[in-house]
Amino acid sequence: METGQRNIHGLSEEHHASLARAVMKRQAGLSLRVAAVFVILVFGLPLVNYYFPGAANTPLMGFTATWLFLGLLFFPITWLLSSYFIRESNRIESECSDWRALLGDAYGEPLEPKGVGEIRPAFIEDDLKGDSR
């Protein structure tokens, strides 16, 4: 039962390295974006306290804005960032699971043959022209 796809274990060492670089590059970008948001939150609070003490000491729901952020909002924000990171990381890995799409012509096996994307069934052509039967 040959499915027409080559086994990933049959890839050369060079193609394995190329595939790993592509996945790691995308995940590194994701990591840097999420880390940047977290660092801005962690270092931003002391800066807000220093430069805008009036805003930081504004009472909200019985707390000052600073303590509301530290006591109630910091952990949910951290959970949301973590959830986002995991969801996007899984999406990157699932997109990269079709290694033929990443390696493409370099491996000698493009994801789809040339010209396949240009084929349209007749009923779609009729719909595009506005013909109704």
Order of alpha helices (4+ residues) and beta strands (2+ residues): alpha-alpha-beta-beta-alpha-alpha-alpha-alpha
